[in-house]
Amino acid sequence: MESIHGQSILGELTKRVHRIFPDADVRVKPMMTLPAINTDASKHEKEQISRTVQEMFEEADMWLVSD
């Protein structure tokens, strides 16, 4: 993701995912369909990641700002 918003999303997602999975390799790419989480994590871990992503976007007005 090259845009300023893409960089902000990657930074925020990396910060939040690393709280749960410190060694995770976090990547973000533009999606035109429903969001997908591609991982070999367990079902429980996928649920944690999905919840983290959902919370991040629900709180976007607090961290995703343009100057």
Sequence and secondary structure as in RCSB ss.txt:
>XXXX:A:sequence
MESIHGQSILGELTKRVHRIFPDADVRVKPMMTLPAINTDASKHEKEQISRTVQEMFEEADMWLVSD
>XXXX:A:secstr
  SHHHHHHHHHHHHHHHHH TT        SSS        HHHHHHHHHHHHHHHHTHHHH    
